[in-house]
Amino acid sequence: AYYTRYLATIKDRIAILVTFSAHKAHYTKYSNDFIKAIDSLIVVADKKLLNDRPNMPIRPSHEAIGVPITNIIQDQTGAELPPEDSGWLSGGVSKIFGALFLLIAIGIYAYLKIGKKNKRKKR
């Protein structure tokens, strides 16, 4: 689980939103860093940026802003993605390599353990 802290403010018609997310195990460790980062923020935007722009009307919550996202949703479902290449390490071959690697690791571990026991017996 993650905890998230939000800070939002407005200065001279410039909206600022800062978010901080951290895993619950590390949240307290990093929360002071978030507070220090917030304390160090300074808005340096010039008011000249806003002179020619009237106040924007508030949009209703059901109105979409920006381009439609229907294409993005289709890409996320994988409907238009090409099929994955099976490659030479697919299925059984990768399992065989995994089992072989595991057997080698067990063999090295056993060899080292037996070697330590033999050294202790010789002393």
Backbone as CSV, one residue per row, in Angstrom:
resi,resn,N_x,N_y,N_z,CA_x,CA_y,CA_z,C_x,C_y,C_z
1,ALA,0.839,-1.182,0.000,0.000,0.000,0.000,0.880,1.240,0.000
2,TYR,0.394,2.260,-0.639,1.110,3.523,-0.729,0.290,4.622,-0.076
3,TYR,0.994,5.554,0.545,0.375,6.754,1.067,0.719,7.895,0.121
4,THR,-0.228,8.795,-0.078,-0.007,9.943,-0.955,-0.446,11.198,-0.233
5,ARG,0.377,12.223,-0.355,0.069,13.532,0.230,0.008,14.536,-0.908
6,TYR,-0.991,15.399,-0.872,-1.180,16.402,-1.908,-1.064,17.792,-1.301
7,LEU,-0.496,18.693,-2.072,-0.478,20.096,-1.696,-0.875,20.897,-2.920
8,ALA,-1.885,21.728,-2.784,-2.335,22.561,-3.895,-2.438,23.993,-3.413
9,THR,-2.013,24.919,-4.265,-2.100,26.336,-3.931,-2.234,27.146,-5.205
10,ILE,-2.657,28.377,-5.056,-2.784,29.287,-6.193,-2.080,30.584,-5.827
11,LYS,-1.268,31.087,-6.755,-0.607,32.375,-6.566,-0.715,33.145,-7.874
12,ASP,-1.348,34.306,-7.828,-1.506,35.147,-9.016,-2.069,34.372,-10.193
13,ARG,-3.135,33.632,-9.960,-3.823,32.848,-10.998,-2.951,31.727,-11.571
14,ILE,-1.910,31.339,-10.890,-1.098,30.187,-11.296,-1.370,29.079,-10.273
15,ALA,-1.886,27.974,-10.745,-2.206,26.856,-9.859,-1.006,25.923,-9.781
16,ILE,-0.720,25.461,-8.577,0.402,24.558,-8.338,-0.122,23.357,-7.566
17,LEU,0.192,22.177,-8.054,-0.183,20.943,-7.377,1.063,20.093,-7.237
18,VAL,1.354,19.683,-6.015,2.511,18.831,-5.734,1.995,17.575,-5.061
19,THR,2.456,16.417,-5.533,2.063,15.155,-4.911,3.295,14.436,-4.398
20,PHE,3.116,13.705,-3.344,4.169,12.902,-2.747,3.586,11.534,-2.453
21,SER,4.163,10.492,-3.047,3.701,9.122,-2.809,4.880,8.285,-2.342
22,ALA,4.629,7.451,-1.368,5.668,6.552,-0.872,4.992,5.301,-0.319
23,HIS,5.720,4.205,-0.362,5.226,2.962,0.220,5.066,3.170,1.720
24,LYS,4.079,2.512,2.298,3.786,2.749,3.710,4.973,2.411,4.613
25,ALA,5.847,1.517,4.166,7.014,1.171,4.971,8.063,2.282,4.972
26,HIS,8.035,3.151,3.960,9.046,4.201,3.842,8.470,5.604,3.942
27,TYR,7.178,5.717,4.185,6.525,7.025,4.158,7.116,7.967,5.201
28,THR,7.250,7.499,6.429,7.764,8.386,7.472,9.214,8.777,7.209
29,LYS,9.948,7.894,6.573,11.348,8.197,6.260,11.454,9.368,5.284
30,TYR,10.545,9.442,4.314,10.625,10.460,3.275,9.689,11.645,3.482
31,SER,8.814,11.600,4.471,7.852,12.691,4.633,8.546,14.001,4.991
32,ASN,9.633,13.957,5.760,10.361,15.188,6.073,11.003,15.785,4.827
33,ASP,11.457,14.927,3.907,12.011,15.429,2.645,10.939,16.144,1.835
34,PHE,9.719,15.627,1.871,8.616,16.271,1.164,8.341,17.659,1.761
35,ILE,8.321,17.743,3.065,8.069,19.033,3.718,9.175,20.018,3.385
36,LYS,10.433,19.560,3.397,11.544,20.451,3.037,11.450,20.915,1.589
37,ALA,11.039,20.006,0.701,10.891,20.378,-0.715,9.789,21.421,-0.878
38,ILE,8.689,21.267,-0.162,7.590,22.235,-0.232,8.056,23.587,0.300
39,ASP,8.794,23.567,1.402,9.284,24.821,1.970,10.244,25.544,1.033
40,SER,10.931,24.803,0.181,11.912,25.430,-0.708,11.316,25.918,-2.024
41,LEU,10.031,25.612,-2.291,9.418,26.046,-3.545,9.220,27.552,-3.582
42,ILE,9.581,28.135,-4.714,9.361,29.567,-4.938,8.755,29.721,-6.321
43,VAL,7.636,30.420,-6.414,7.013,30.667,-7.707,7.721,31.856,-8.344
44,VAL,8.346,31.620,-9.497,9.118,32.669,-10.151,8.485,33.121,-11.458
45,ALA,7.256,32.714,-11.708,6.578,33.103,-12.945,6.297,34.600,-12.920
46,ASP,6.508,35.220,-14.051,6.289,36.652,-14.190,4.813,36.918,-14.459
47,LYS,4.292,37.996,-13.919,2.883,38.335,-14.133,2.603,38.687,-15.583
48,LYS,3.630,38.938,-16.375,3.434,39.234,-17.797,2.824,38.035,-18.525
49,LEU,3.028,36.865,-17.992,2.451,35.667,-18.611,0.930,35.701,-18.584
50,LEU,0.362,36.432,-17.655,-1.081,36.398,-17.441,-1.814,37.614,-17.987
51,ASN,-1.112,38.652,-18.403,-1.765,39.917,-18.770,-2.771,39.783,-19.910
52,ASP,-2.468,39.065,-20.957,-3.336,38.992,-22.127,-4.402,37.912,-22.026
53,ARG,-4.434,37.218,-20.963,-5.362,36.089,-20.846,-6.438,36.392,-19.812
54,PRO,-7.686,36.367,-20.215,-8.746,36.572,-19.222,-8.883,35.324,-18.351
55,ASN,-9.593,35.476,-17.271,-9.845,34.321,-16.404,-10.602,33.258,-17.182
56,MET,-10.136,32.045,-17.089,-10.800,30.937,-17.773,-12.038,30.552,-16.986
57,PRO,-13.131,30.249,-17.684,-14.341,29.829,-16.959,-14.132,28.444,-16.346
58,ILE,-14.832,28.193,-15.283,-14.762,26.884,-14.641,-15.579,25.911,-15.474
59,ARG,-14.989,24.785,-15.791,-15.664,23.788,-16.621,-16.439,22.820,-15.735
60,PRO,-17.542,22.321,-16.246,-18.278,21.310,-15.467,-17.443,20.033,-15.337
61,SER,-17.709,19.275,-14.308,-16.897,18.091,-14.024,-17.061,17.002,-15.078
62,HIS,-18.164,16.978,-15.796,-18.378,15.922,-16.788,-17.751,16.252,-18.139
63,GLU,-17.233,17.454,-18.311,-16.670,17.866,-19.596,-15.228,17.389,-19.721
64,ALA,-14.894,16.814,-20.869,-13.538,16.322,-21.112,-12.655,17.460,-21.598
65,ILE,-11.413,17.442,-21.167,-10.423,18.420,-21.599,-9.352,17.671,-22.375
66,GLY,-8.964,18.173,-23.534,-7.909,17.540,-24.307,-8.445,16.612,-25.365
67,VAL,-7.537,15.802,-25.908,-7.905,14.900,-26.993,-8.606,13.659,-26.433
68,PRO,-9.441,13.017,-27.245,-10.094,11.783,-26.786,-9.059,10.689,-26.517
69,ILE,-9.319,9.862,-25.543,-8.356,8.820,-25.180,-8.798,7.435,-25.624
70,THR,-9.689,7.333,-26.573,-10.171,6.016,-26.999,-9.046,5.181,-27.592
71,ASN,-8.136,5.798,-28.339,-7.018,5.040,-28.915,-6.104,4.503,-27.825
72,ILE,-5.894,5.276,-26.794,-5.026,4.828,-25.700,-5.650,3.628,-25.003
73,ILE,-6.940,3.675,-24.792,-7.608,2.561,-24.116,-7.505,1.293,-24.957
74,GLN,-7.643,1.404,-26.271,-7.516,0.226,-27.121,-6.099,-0.327,-27.067
75,ASP,-5.091,0.542,-27.016,-3.711,0.068,-26.928,-3.459,-0.659,-25.618
76,GLN,-4.070,-0.194,-24.535,-3.863,-0.839,-23.248,-4.514,-2.200,-23.172
77,THR,-5.558,-2.423,-23.943,-6.198,-3.730,-23.915,-5.424,-4.748,-24.728
78,GLY,-4.528,-4.271,-25.583,-3.727,-5.171,-26.390,-4.414,-5.605,-27.665
79,ALA,-5.557,-5.001,-27.996,-6.303,-5.411,-29.173,-5.533,-5.142,-30.460
80,GLU,-4.757,-4.068,-30.493,-4.048,-3.714,-31.712,-2.570,-4.097,-31.673
81,LEU,-2.126,-4.701,-30.607,-0.717,-5.050,-30.496,-0.423,-6.331,-31.277
82,PRO,0.766,-6.425,-31.880,1.112,-7.653,-32.598,1.356,-8.785,-31.600
83,PRO,1.217,-10.036,-32.042,1.460,-11.155,-31.127,2.926,-11.204,-30.734
84,GLU,3.177,-11.674,-29.532,4.555,-11.764,-29.049,5.304,-12.842,-29.821
85,ASP,6.573,-12.574,-30.076,7.436,-13.542,-30.731,7.824,-14.600,-29.703
86,SER,7.629,-15.859,-30.053,7.912,-16.918,-29.090,9.408,-17.045,-28.835
87,GLY,10.244,-16.799,-29.829,11.688,-16.849,-29.626,12.182,-18.253,-29.350
88,TRP,13.479,-18.398,-29.246,14.050,-19.730,-29.040,14.041,-20.127,-27.576
89,LEU,13.825,-19.170,-26.643,13.784,-19.502,-25.220,12.353,-19.609,-24.705
90,SER,11.452,-20.026,-25.554,10.066,-20.087,-25.119,9.757,-21.436,-24.493
91,GLY,8.798,-21.418,-23.613,8.239,-22.640,-23.043,9.247,-23.575,-22.412
92,GLY,9.384,-24.763,-22.988,10.180,-25.834,-22.407,11.668,-25.548,-22.338
93,VAL,12.207,-24.838,-23.333,13.643,-24.578,-23.354,14.052,-23.720,-22.166
94,SER,13.276,-22.689,-21.854,13.628,-21.836,-20.725,13.487,-22.591,-19.405
95,LYS,12.521,-23.501,-19.312,12.380,-24.295,-18.097,13.570,-25.230,-17.925
96,ILE,14.059,-25.792,-19.022,15.218,-26.684,-18.957,16.452,-25.909,-18.498
97,PHE,16.653,-24.709,-19.085,17.784,-23.884,-18.663,17.660,-23.485,-17.196
98,GLY,16.459,-23.176,-16.747,16.242,-22.814,-15.343,16.565,-23.974,-14.420
99,ALA,16.107,-25.185,-14.768,16.385,-26.360,-13.949,17.872,-26.672,-13.942
100,LEU,18.534,-26.532,-15.090,19.976,-26.770,-15.179,20.736,-25.774,-14.308
101,PHE,20.366,-24.523,-14.368,21.002,-23.497,-13.546,20.808,-23.801,-12.065
102,LEU,19.596,-24.226,-11.681,19.313,-24.557,-10.292,20.158,-25.738,-9.821
103,LEU,20.287,-26.769,-10.663,21.110,-27.928,-10.298,22.578,-27.535,-10.142
104,ILE,23.079,-26.695,-11.011,24.468,-26.240,-10.906,24.670,-25.457,-9.612
105,ALA,23.715,-24.583,-9.281,23.829,-23.790,-8.052,23.816,-24.693,-6.822
106,ILE,22.963,-25.703,-6.806,22.908,-26.643,-5.684,24.215,-27.423,-5.598
107,GLY,24.758,-27.819,-6.744,26.026,-28.547,-6.756,27.172,-27.714,-6.213
108,ILE,27.241,-26.456,-6.595,28.306,-25.578,-6.087,28.142,-25.371,-4.588
109,TYR,26.924,-25.161,-4.125,26.679,-24.988,-2.706,27.113,-26.237,-1.919
110,ALA,26.728,-27.414,-2.408,27.088,-28.660,-1.724,28.593,-28.857,-1.728
111,TYR,29.251,-28.554,-2.828,30.710,-28.691,-2.926,31.411,-27.792,-1.903
112,LEU,30.935,-26.562,-1.781,31.551,-25.649,-0.825,31.306,-26.094,0.612
113,LYS,30.115,-26.590,0.918,29.811,-27.077,2.264,30.669,-28.291,2.618
114,ILE,30.812,-29.231,1.689,31.613,-30.435,1.935,33.075,-30.051,2.089
115,GLY,33.522,-29.072,1.286,34.904,-28.614,1.387,35.206,-28.014,2.750
116,LYS,34.291,-27.265,3.332,34.487,-26.673,4.654,34.514,-27.753,5.730
117,LYS,33.670,-28.773,5.603,33.649,-29.854,6.585,34.962,-30.632,6.543
118,ASN,35.488,-30.891,5.344,36.742,-31.623,5.217,37.903,-30.840,5.801
119,LYS,37.917,-29.517,5.648,38.975,-28.693,6.217,38.932,-28.723,7.742
120,ARG,37.747,-28.747,8.318,37.611,-28.795,9.778,38.077,-30.143,10.322
121,LYS,37.818,-31.239,9.603,38.227,-32.574,10.053,39.735,-32.729,10.000
122,LYS,40.413,-32.116,9.038,41.859,-32.235,8.884,42.594,-31.498,9.993
123,ARG,42.027,-30.509,10.602,42.686,-29.742,11.670,42.664,-30.540,12.904
